[in-house]
Amino acid sequence: MNFFKYYSAGKDASVESILAPLKYHALRYVSADQFNDPYDSKIFFETLDGKREDAFSDVINKHLRIASMSRNPSSPIMWSHYASHHAGYILEYELDSQFPYQKVEYEKLKPFYYSTQEMKSIILSKYPDISDSEVEVMMKKELLENEKFMKNLWAAIITKHNDWVYEDEYRFIDVNPSGINDAHIDKPLETKRIRSIILGYRFDHEKLDDELRSIINSTYESLVVYKAEPSMEEYSMNIRPYSL
């Protein structure tokens, strides 16, 4: 199955950093704290004084890196959000069952939180003399050891609000029980996995074309180059062949 990943091209970014995923024929995985939806991959925790806090993101950010992909390369909104206002590009990946993924589900979500009162009562019945701060630590530990909670945490990773349905998102998730230090990781693939590159209609050809041409000629046997252009018939980007 073919998937599309939008890549940015910041104005002040170097040619090397912009074209790194293409040069190293890689797929980029990032930590969830880089997502632009503040509710993405979040389960909130109600403290003893009734406040609700994001207490479990550190668990997700420590152990997971996520490659967000789409089946839609023609969305003007996604080009704007994820490809530097159309100055970036898309890589088209051909991935099979060796690369397990989860399709994102879209629902009319409300922020999900765990109420602590029941857990507090259970813990205090076992340990009547512990302090409130110790109670909260034990509640969080109990949740992380609870199978139902972990299923809810996983659901939070693959469920987004209906507002994001236009993304048609698929998530490739890399899990490391020992933890991951880098905010993003680029995982090299066989060059044949990258089928095409689609350049944004504001792509900086003067800055990038020479290196782009060099990478393609030296690294790929067959990589198709396209250019995205605004359609005059509908709200969409036309994807047309482009000659470097």
Buried (B, 14 or more C-beta within 10 A) or exposed (E): EEBBBBBBBEEEBEBEEBBBBBBBBBBBBBBBEEBEEEBBBBBBBBBEEEEEEBBBBEBBBBBBBBBBBBEBBBBBEBBBBBBBBBBBBBBBBBBEEEBEBBEBEBEEBEEBBBEBEEBBEEBBEEEEEEEEEEBBEBBBEEBEEBEEBEEBBBEBBBBBBEEBEBBBBBBBBBEEEEEBEEEEBBBEBEEEBBBBBBBBBBBBEEBBEEBBEEBBEEBBEEBEBBBBBEEEEEEEBBBEEBEE
